[in-house]
């Protein structure tokens, strides 16, 4: 899968879903990511994107995380 051409709608259809899951607490997630991002990278303007594959249990806790692709 090419990250640049990733189509969430296509992925959802392939999985038999109307749409892919998404976090309900996006503000909390963004805050946590900022908190754990290395300070030296943040201060130098280094940014990036990564496509993750996550497995969640019935409570929504992550049980497996894998970086699928990072351009």
ZIDATA-V157704 format. One record per residue. N is the residue number from 0. PHI is phi in radians with two decimals (* if undefined). NEAR is the number of other ideal C-beta (glycine too) atoms within 10 Angstrom. Layout:
n->{N | N}
phi->{PHI | PHI}
near->{NEAR | NEAR}
This chain:
n->{0 | 1 | 2 | 3 | 4 | 5 | 6 | 7 | 8 | 9 | 10 | 11 | 12 | 13 | 14 | 15 | 16 | 17 | 18 | 19 | 20 | 21 | 22 | 23 | 24 | 25 | 26 | 27 | 28 | 29 | 30 | 31 | 32 | 33 | 34 | 35 | 36 | 37 | 38 | 39 | 40 | 41 | 42 | 43 | 44 | 45 | 46 | 47 | 48 | 49 | 50 | 51 | 52 | 53 | 54 | 55 | 56 | 57 | 58 | 59 | 60 | 61 | 62 | 63 | 64 | 65 | 66 | 67 | 68 | 69 | 70}
phi->{* | -1.52 | -1.05 | -1.10 | -1.86 | -1.11 | -2.09 | -0.99 | -1.13 | -1.13 | -1.06 | -1.05 | -1.04 | -1.10 | -1.61 | 1.34 | -1.96 | -1.26 | -2.74 | -1.31 | -1.08 | -2.55 | -1.18 | -1.46 | -1.94 | -1.01 | -1.08 | -1.14 | -1.08 | -1.08 | -1.10 | -1.12 | -1.09 | -1.09 | -1.09 | -1.73 | -1.29 | -0.97 | -1.01 | -1.15 | -1.29 | -1.08 | -1.21 | -1.64 | 1.42 | -1.29 | -2.32 | -2.84 | -2.29 | -2.55 | -1.73 | -1.88 | -1.99 | -2.14 | -1.87 | -2.09 | -1.50 | -1.13 | -1.59 | 1.67 | -1.31 | -1.26 | -1.90 | -2.71 | -2.38 | -2.46 | -1.35 | -1.38 | -2.75 | -2.37 | -1.15}
near->{10 | 8 | 12 | 7 | 7 | 12 | 10 | 10 | 11 | 11 | 14 | 14 | 12 | 9 | 9 | 6 | 11 | 7 | 10 | 10 | 11 | 8 | 10 | 8 | 10 | 9 | 8 | 10 | 12 | 11 | 11 | 11 | 9 | 9 | 7 | 7 | 13 | 9 | 7 | 8 | 11 | 11 | 8 | 9 | 6 | 10 | 8 | 8 | 9 | 10 | 15 | 11 | 10 | 11 | 10 | 12 | 9 | 5 | 6 | 10 | 8 | 10 | 9 | 9 | 10 | 9 | 9 | 12 | 14 | 10 | 9}
